[in-house]
Amino acid sequence: MLVLQVALGNVPRGVCLDPRLRYKCPSPRLPVELPKTCDPEKTAQFYVETLGAKIVRKAGTNGYRLDLHGLSLNVTTFLESQTREQKYGMEHIAIDTDELDNLVEKLKAQDIHILEQTTISGGRRVCFLEGPDGVQLEFIEMKS
C-alpha cells in the first residue's frame, strides 16, 4: 500500500493549504502539484508505471492530469500564456509505503536512478530516487 505524504506538515481541520483561501476553505484539501516538463507524455508514463498514478484526463494539448494516490498532478509544458517565470520540476514528493523492499527492487529493475537509501528517526528506512526532469521522490517505510 502507498500513502501519499504531503510535506507541508499537519494542517488543522478547517485550515486550507492554499494561503489565499485560508479563511474561505471549510476543511483541508490536498494541493495540486504542477510538475513542468519538456515531455509531458514521458513524465506522465513514469508516474503511472512507477508510482501507480492514474491518468484522469489529457490536459489540453500540452499535458496530463494525474491522480497520484489522492494528490492531483497537473503535468504540463511551459504555458505560453503565462508571463511569470516558469521552472521545470518540483523539489520532492514523499510517499509512505509498507512495500519498500518490493518498490526498491522494481526501481532497480527499471534502471531508475536511486539517489540515497538511509534510515531516519524512528528507525524507518527511506529511499530517494530521481524522477523525470530531476524531480526527487522519497519512499518512506511505514512502521506497524
Secondary structure, DSSP 8 states (H G I E B T S, - for coil): -EEEE-TT----TT--SSGGGTTT-SS----EE--B-S-HHHHHHHHHHHH--EEEEE-TTSEEEEEETTEEEEEE---TT--S---S--SEEEEEES-HHHHHHHHHHTT--EEEEEE-GGG-EEEEEE-GGG-EEEEEE---
